[in-house]
Amino acid sequence: MQPIQQQVIETLQTLSPAEQQEVLDFAEFLKSKRQRLPSANMEPAQSFLETAQAYIGAGSGPGDLSTNSEYMEG
């Protein structure tokens, strides 16, 4: 067994069951935190602009309202 693992086991054996549970909870937290991190093989995160560019201009609607004389009335 590796020295650090042996030290952890020896230290755990000196703790109360409640303290051992706290150590286990913390170790599981660290494990879940590592699993939530993006892995190296995932695509890099995109900005909102990069994601939205495919949809810009995809919808139909009125042209530039500032040049629409009917809109400017009133």
SULNOR-V333698 format. One record per residue. RES is the residue in one small letter. SS is DSSP state (H for helix, E for strand, C for the rest). PSI is psi as a letter, one per 40 degrees, with the letter a starting at -180 (999 if undefined). Layout:
res: {RES;RES}
ss: {SS;SS}
psi: {PSI;PSI}
This chain:
res: {m;q;p;i;q;q;q;v;i;e;t;l;q;t;l;s;p;a;e;q;q;e;v;l;d;f;a;e;f;l;k;s;k;r;q;r;l;p;s;a;n;m;e;p;a;q;s;f;l;e;t;a;q;a;y;i;g;a;g;s;g;p;g;d;l;s;t;n;s;e;y;m;e;g}
ss: {C;C;H;H;H;H;H;H;H;H;H;H;H;C;C;C;H;H;H;H;H;H;H;H;H;H;H;H;H;H;H;H;H;H;H;H;C;C;C;C;C;C;C;C;C;C;C;H;H;H;H;H;C;C;C;C;C;C;C;C;C;C;C;C;H;H;H;C;H;H;H;H;C;C}
psi: {i;i;d;d;d;d;d;d;d;d;d;d;e;e;i;i;d;d;d;d;d;d;d;d;d;d;d;d;d;d;d;d;d;d;d;e;i;h;i;d;e;i;i;i;i;i;i;d;d;d;d;e;d;d;e;h;e;d;i;i;a;i;a;h;d;e;e;h;d;d;d;e;i;999}
